[in-house]
Amino acid sequence: MLRPLMLLNACQYYDVRKWEAFEALGLEPEAFIEEGASLWEKLEISERCQGILVKLVASDWVERELDRCEKLGVRILTCRDALYPPLLLELEDAPMVLYVRGERIALPGHAIGIVGTRRCSTYGGKVSRDLGRAAAALGWSVASGGAKGIDGEAHGGCLERGGVTAAVLGTGVDVAYPAEHRGLFERIRAAGMLVSEYPLGTKGESWRFPRRNRIIVGLASRTVVVEAPYKSGAMITARLAAEAGREVWAVPGRIGDERCAGSNRLIFDGAMPLIDLETFFGTTEAQKKIFDDEGKTVPVKEPVLLNDREKTLVALLANQEDRTVDILAGEAKMSAAEVFKTLSLMSLRGLVRSSGPGRYRLSDG
């Protein structure tokens, strides 16, 4: 299965859906190469990509690529491998293949995505670095894009505290882009991992970076936008995270600062405002406590006042063990953004909790 997946992935235009179309035909993986053009046409692979496939097969590209990977310590995960990130596979356009270079093959514990502008302010850089440090201190891991600015600060902060971080690249994992981050990438490789869907040697081109953002989303249960203009890769990442039913947080920025225009807009549209690290990481006590007769602490529940939207969602969640944001939106006749915003606020109050990517249930007790 590895060989045909690597070949199809090397076309750089297709994702897991194309392989699923092949699997639906009930053929053995070897048939992808053996049947050639007749099968590729049935799969609606473009003539251009068919030409690429013919050249790759004729030149024994897969064998040479695997040999290079072995020499560089690069591991290849396919979408059918047990170690392939499960959250990433939930995305409709998950990559068929991941190249992973580093000491890790997967991110441990909770993983957060931290993204933002390359031209960050001093304040934005500090917040990003503090997020990375706090994540590492709590045993969380960090995924970001390896770019200058917010990304680099997040990676650096995580590494400072001995944490694990993944840099998702828009190039091959053997390419240092930007060149200034060559040293950072070496540190990431030594303690975490460099990740890409692109074959070795792939250079940085503008269209590849927005596409790689979905992998950041697929590695993390929540995404934080620190500073981002309206039109930026970080905003694309936030949109992809929201569409996938993942938590989206944004750091409030100064009004009138173009670097914060997009991240501030996210908060207006329903993203959770990241106002302090304690709340974000859930380290504060949500309820007051007293001692019972045996000296054990028990929570004291205060009266809970719900607005109409919250009452509706509580009633729906009470009837079923859990629900996705999309299902709740349909049942409650609310937009997905309204449901997500309401659930996020309820989560902070301890009324609901996440039961999986994009899924919520009522909190116990």
C-alpha positions as CSV (number, residue, x, y, z in Angstrom):
1,M,0.0,0.0,0.0
2,L,2.9,2.4,0.7
3,R,4.2,2.5,-2.9
4,P,0.9,3.6,-4.6
5,L,0.1,6.0,-1.9
6,M,3.5,7.7,-2.2
7,L,3.1,7.9,-6.0
8,L,-0.4,9.5,-5.8
9,N,0.7,11.8,-3.0
10,A,3.7,12.9,-5.1
11,C,1.3,14.5,-7.6
12,Q,0.6,17.0,-4.8
13,Y,-3.0,17.6,-5.9
14,Y,-4.9,14.8,-4.2
15,D,-5.9,13.8,-0.6
16,V,-7.3,10.8,1.2
17,R,-10.6,11.1,-0.7
18,K,-8.8,9.9,-3.9
19,W,-7.5,6.9,-2.2
20,E,-10.9,6.1,-0.7
21,A,-12.3,6.2,-4.3
22,F,-9.7,3.6,-5.2
23,E,-10.5,1.4,-2.2
24,A,-14.2,1.6,-3.1
25,L,-13.3,-0.4,-6.3
26,G,-12.3,-3.4,-4.2
27,L,-8.9,-3.8,-5.9
28,E,-5.6,-4.8,-4.3
29,P,-3.2,-1.9,-3.8
30,E,-0.8,-3.3,-6.5
31,A,-3.5,-2.7,-9.1
32,F,-3.0,1.0,-8.9
33,I,0.3,0.6,-10.7
34,E,-0.4,-2.6,-12.6
35,E,-3.6,-1.3,-14.4
36,G,-2.1,2.1,-15.0
37,A,-3.9,4.6,-17.3
38,S,-7.2,2.7,-17.6
39,L,-7.6,2.7,-13.8
40,W,-6.3,6.3,-13.4
41,E,-8.9,7.6,-15.9
42,K,-11.6,5.8,-13.9
43,L,-10.4,7.6,-10.8
44,E,-10.5,10.9,-12.7
45,I,-6.8,11.6,-12.2
46,S,-5.9,14.4,-14.6
47,E,-3.8,13.8,-17.7
48,R,-1.0,16.0,-16.2
49,C,-0.9,13.8,-13.1
50,Q,-1.0,10.7,-15.1
51,G,2.1,11.9,-16.9
52,I,3.8,12.5,-13.6
53,L,2.9,9.0,-12.4
54,V,4.3,7.4,-15.5
55,K,7.6,9.2,-15.1
56,L,7.8,8.3,-11.4
57,V,7.1,4.6,-11.9
58,A,9.6,4.4,-14.8
59,S,12.4,6.1,-12.8
60,D,11.9,3.9,-9.7
61,W,11.2,7.1,-7.7
62,V,9.6,5.4,-4.7
63,E,12.7,3.2,-4.1
64,R,15.0,6.2,-4.3
65,E,12.7,8.3,-2.1
66,L,12.6,5.5,0.5
67,D,16.4,5.3,0.4
68,R,16.7,9.0,1.0
69,C,14.2,8.8,3.9
70,E,16.2,6.1,5.5
71,K,19.4,8.0,5.3
72,L,17.8,11.2,6.8
73,G,15.9,9.3,9.5
74,V,12.5,10.2,8.0
75,R,9.5,8.0,8.6
76,I,6.5,7.8,6.3
77,L,3.0,7.4,7.7
78,T,0.2,6.6,5.3
79,C,-3.5,7.3,6.0
80,R,-4.0,3.6,6.8
81,D,-1.2,3.3,9.4
82,A,-2.2,2.9,13.0
83,L,0.2,5.7,14.0
84,Y,-1.4,8.2,11.6
85,P,-2.8,11.1,13.7
86,P,-6.5,10.2,14.4
87,L,-7.7,13.8,14.6
88,L,-6.2,14.5,11.2
89,L,-7.9,11.5,9.7
90,E,-11.2,13.0,10.7
91,L,-10.7,15.8,8.1
92,E,-12.3,15.1,4.8
93,D,-9.1,16.3,2.9
94,A,-6.5,14.6,5.1
95,P,-3.2,13.9,3.4
96,M,-2.6,10.4,2.1
97,V,1.0,10.5,3.4
98,L,3.0,12.2,6.1
99,Y,6.7,12.6,6.2
100,V,7.9,12.8,9.8
101,R,11.4,13.7,10.8
102,G,12.5,13.7,14.4
103,E,12.5,11.9,17.7
104,R,8.7,11.7,17.9
105,I,6.2,10.0,15.6
106,A,3.2,11.5,17.5
107,L,2.4,14.4,19.8
108,P,1.9,13.3,23.4
109,G,-0.9,14.5,25.7
110,H,-3.2,17.3,24.6
111,A,-2.0,19.2,21.6
112,I,-2.7,22.8,20.8
113,G,-2.2,24.6,17.6
114,I,-0.7,28.1,17.9
115,V,-0.7,30.3,14.8
116,G,-0.4,33.9,13.8
117,T,1.4,36.5,11.7
118,R,5.0,36.5,10.7
119,R,5.2,40.2,11.5
120,C,4.1,40.0,15.1
121,S,4.4,42.7,17.7
122,T,6.6,42.3,20.7
123,Y,3.5,41.7,22.8
124,G,2.2,39.0,20.4
125,G,5.6,37.2,20.3
126,K,5.7,37.2,24.1
127,V,2.1,35.8,24.4
128,S,3.0,33.1,21.9
129,R,6.2,32.1,23.7
130,D,4.3,32.1,27.0
131,L,1.7,29.8,25.6
132,G,4.4,27.4,24.4
133,R,6.1,27.5,27.8
134,A,2.9,26.9,29.7
135,A,1.9,24.0,27.4
136,A,5.2,22.3,28.0
137,A,5.1,22.8,31.7
138,L,1.7,21.2,31.9
139,G,2.7,18.2,29.6
140,W,0.8,19.5,26.6
141,S,2.4,19.7,23.2
142,V,2.4,22.4,20.5
143,A,1.8,22.3,16.8
144,S,2.6,25.3,14.6
145,G,3.9,26.1,11.1
146,G,7.5,26.8,11.7
147,A,7.3,30.3,10.2
148,K,8.9,33.4,11.6
149,G,6.9,35.5,14.1
150,I,4.2,33.8,16.2
151,D,5.0,30.2,15.0
152,G,8.6,30.5,15.9
153,E,7.9,32.0,19.3
154,A,5.5,29.2,20.1
155,H,8.0,26.5,19.1
156,G,10.8,28.2,21.0
157,G,8.7,28.6,24.2
158,C,7.7,25.0,24.2
159,L,11.3,23.8,23.7
160,E,12.6,26.1,26.5
161,R,10.5,24.1,29.0
162,G,11.5,20.8,27.6
163,G,8.2,20.2,25.8
164,V,7.4,18.5,22.5
165,T,6.5,20.5,19.5
166,A,5.7,19.7,15.8
167,A,6.5,22.1,13.0
168,V,4.2,21.5,10.0
169,L,6.1,22.6,6.9
170,G,5.0,23.7,3.5
171,T,8.2,22.2,2.1
172,G,9.9,18.9,2.4
173,V,11.1,18.0,5.9
174,D,14.7,18.2,4.6
175,V,14.3,21.9,3.6
176,A,14.9,24.7,6.0
177,Y,12.4,27.4,5.1
178,P,12.8,30.1,6.3
179,A,16.6,29.6,6.2
180,E,16.8,31.6,9.5
181,H,15.0,28.8,11.2
182,R,17.5,26.1,10.4
183,G,18.7,26.1,14.0
184,L,15.2,26.0,15.3
185,F,14.3,23.1,13.1
186,E,17.3,21.2,14.3
187,R,16.1,21.7,17.9
188,I,12.6,20.7,17.0
189,R,13.9,17.6,15.3
190,A,15.9,16.6,18.4
191,A,12.9,16.9,20.7
192,G,9.8,16.7,18.6
193,M,9.1,16.4,14.9
194,L,9.1,18.1,11.5
195,V,6.0,17.1,9.5
196,S,5.0,17.5,5.9
197,E,2.9,15.9,3.2
198,Y,5.3,16.9,0.5
199,P,8.1,14.7,-0.8
200,L,11.7,15.3,0.1
201,G,13.3,18.3,-1.5
202,T,10.0,20.2,-2.1
203,K,10.7,23.9,-2.1
204,G,8.6,26.6,-0.5
205,E,5.8,28.0,-2.8
206,S,3.1,30.3,-1.7
207,W,0.2,27.9,-2.5
208,R,1.6,25.1,-0.3
209,F,1.5,27.0,3.0
210,P,-2.3,27.6,3.2
211,R,-2.8,23.9,2.3
212,R,-0.5,22.7,5.1
213,N,-2.6,24.6,7.6
214,R,-5.2,21.8,7.7
215,I,-2.5,19.5,9.1
216,I,-1.9,21.9,12.1
217,V,-5.7,21.7,12.7
218,G,-5.6,17.9,12.4
219,L,-2.8,17.5,15.0
220,A,-4.5,19.7,17.7
221,S,-7.7,19.6,19.7
222,R,-7.8,23.4,19.9
223,T,-6.3,26.2,17.9
224,V,-5.1,29.6,19.2
225,V,-4.7,32.6,16.9
226,V,-2.4,35.1,18.6
227,E,-2.2,37.9,16.0
228,A,-3.5,37.7,12.5
229,P,-4.6,40.2,9.8
230,Y,-7.9,39.7,8.0
231,K,-6.2,38.0,5.0
232,S,-3.7,35.5,6.5
233,G,-2.8,31.9,6.8
234,A,-3.7,32.0,10.5
235,M,-7.3,33.0,9.6
236,I,-7.4,30.1,7.1
237,T,-6.3,27.8,9.9
238,A,-9.0,29.2,12.3
239,R,-11.7,28.7,9.6
240,L,-10.6,25.1,9.0
241,A,-10.6,24.4,12.8
242,A,-14.1,25.8,13.2
243,E,-15.4,23.8,10.2
244,A,-13.8,20.7,11.8
245,G,-15.7,21.4,15.1
246,R,-12.5,22.1,17.0
247,E,-12.1,24.8,19.6
248,V,-10.9,28.2,18.3
249,W,-9.4,30.7,20.6
250,A,-8.0,34.2,19.8
251,V,-5.9,36.6,21.8
252,P,-7.6,40.1,22.0
253,G,-5.4,42.7,20.3
254,R,-5.4,46.5,19.9
255,I,-8.1,48.2,18.0
256,G,-6.8,49.7,14.8
257,D,-3.7,47.4,14.7
258,E,-3.8,45.6,11.3
259,R,-1.9,42.7,12.8
260,C,-4.9,42.0,15.1
261,A,-7.8,42.8,12.8
262,G,-8.4,39.2,11.9
263,S,-7.9,37.7,15.4
264,N,-10.2,40.4,16.9
265,R,-12.8,39.6,14.3
266,L,-12.6,35.9,15.3
267,I,-13.7,36.9,18.8
268,F,-16.5,38.9,17.5
269,D,-17.6,35.9,15.4
270,G,-17.6,33.6,18.4
271,A,-14.1,32.4,19.0
272,M,-13.1,32.1,22.7
273,P,-11.1,35.1,23.9
274,L,-7.9,34.0,25.5
275,I,-7.7,36.5,28.4
276,D,-5.4,34.5,30.7
277,L,-3.4,31.3,30.6
278,E,-5.0,29.8,33.7
279,T,-8.4,29.8,32.1
280,F,-7.2,28.5,28.8
281,F,-5.4,25.6,30.3
282,G,-8.1,24.9,32.8
283,T,-5.9,25.1,35.9
284,T,-8.2,27.3,37.9
285,E,-10.8,25.8,40.3
286,A,-14.3,26.2,38.6
287,Q,-16.2,25.8,41.9
288,K,-15.8,26.6,45.6
289,K,-15.1,23.7,47.9
290,I,-16.0,22.7,51.5
291,F,-15.1,19.7,53.6
292,D,-17.6,16.9,54.2
293,D,-18.0,14.9,57.4
294,E,-15.1,12.7,56.5
295,G,-12.7,15.6,55.7
296,K,-12.9,15.1,51.9
297,T,-13.4,18.1,49.7
298,V,-16.7,18.3,47.8
299,P,-17.9,21.0,45.4
300,V,-20.5,23.5,46.4
301,K,-22.8,24.1,43.5
302,E,-24.1,27.6,43.1
303,P,-27.4,28.3,41.3
304,V,-27.0,28.1,37.5
305,L,-28.9,30.6,35.4
306,L,-29.3,29.7,31.8
307,N,-30.3,31.8,28.9
308,D,-32.6,30.5,26.2
309,R,-29.9,29.1,24.0
310,E,-28.2,27.4,26.9
311,K,-31.5,25.9,28.0
312,T,-32.1,24.5,24.5
313,L,-28.7,22.9,24.3
314,V,-28.9,21.4,27.8
315,A,-32.2,19.8,26.9
316,L,-30.8,18.3,23.7
317,L,-27.7,17.0,25.4
318,A,-29.8,15.6,28.3
319,N,-31.6,13.3,25.8
320,Q,-28.4,11.9,24.3
321,E,-24.9,11.1,25.7
322,D,-23.2,13.5,23.4
323,R,-23.7,15.5,20.2
324,T,-21.6,17.2,17.5
325,V,-21.8,20.9,16.9
326,D,-23.4,20.4,13.5
327,I,-26.1,18.1,14.9
328,L,-26.9,20.4,17.7
329,A,-27.1,23.3,15.2
330,G,-29.7,21.5,13.2
331,E,-31.7,20.3,16.2
332,A,-31.6,23.7,17.9
333,K,-32.2,25.7,14.7
334,M,-29.1,27.7,15.4
335,S,-26.0,28.4,13.3
336,A,-22.9,26.3,14.0
337,A,-21.1,29.4,15.1
338,E,-23.9,30.2,17.6
339,V,-23.8,26.7,19.0
340,F,-20.0,26.7,19.2
341,K,-19.9,30.0,21.0
342,T,-22.6,29.0,23.5
343,L,-21.0,25.7,24.2
344,S,-17.6,27.3,24.7
345,L,-19.0,29.7,27.3
346,M,-20.9,26.9,29.0
347,S,-17.7,24.8,29.1
348,L,-15.9,27.6,31.0
349,R,-18.7,27.5,33.5
350,G,-18.4,23.8,33.9
351,L,-21.8,23.0,32.4
352,V,-20.6,21.0,29.4
353,R,-17.4,19.3,28.4
354,S,-15.8,18.0,25.2
355,S,-16.3,14.3,24.6
356,G,-14.1,14.2,21.5
357,P,-13.2,16.3,18.5
358,G,-16.2,18.5,17.9
359,R,-18.4,16.6,20.3
360,Y,-19.9,17.8,23.6
361,R,-21.8,16.3,26.5
362,L,-23.2,17.6,29.8
363,S,-20.6,17.7,32.6
364,D,-20.9,15.0,35.2
365,G,-22.8,15.9,38.3
